[in-house]
Amino acid sequence: MSSPDRDEPDDSPAPPGRIIKHSLSIAGHRTSISLEAAFWKGLREASQSRHMSLAALVAEIDATRGEANLSSAIRVFVLDDAQRRNTAANSQ
C-alpha cells in the first residue's frame, strides 16, 4: 500500500477489487479517497490522456459532482471515460 502522503497512487500490482486509500490535495485542502485498484488505474490513465495531474482531474470531477460523494463520482467518471475510449477505438 502506498503512503497516505503521496499525491499519486503507486503502480504496485494489486487485485482489481482491492480498496486502496490515497490522500490528495483538492481545492487547497487534503482529502482521502478510497477506490478499488481498478478505478485508480482508470483514473491514472484518464489523467495521463488529458495531460493533467491526478489531483487536477479529481478537482475537476469534484467541482462537477453535484450531490454524489466524491468516490462515487470518480467511479462514474472512470466508467464513462473507458466507454468513450472504447467507442472511439471501435469506430476507427
Secondary structure, 3 states (H helix, E strand, C coil): CCCCCCCCCCCCCCCCCCEEEEEEEECCEEEEEEEEHHHHHHHHHHHHHCCCCHHHHHHHHHHCCCCCCHHHHHHHHHHHHHHHHHHHHHCC
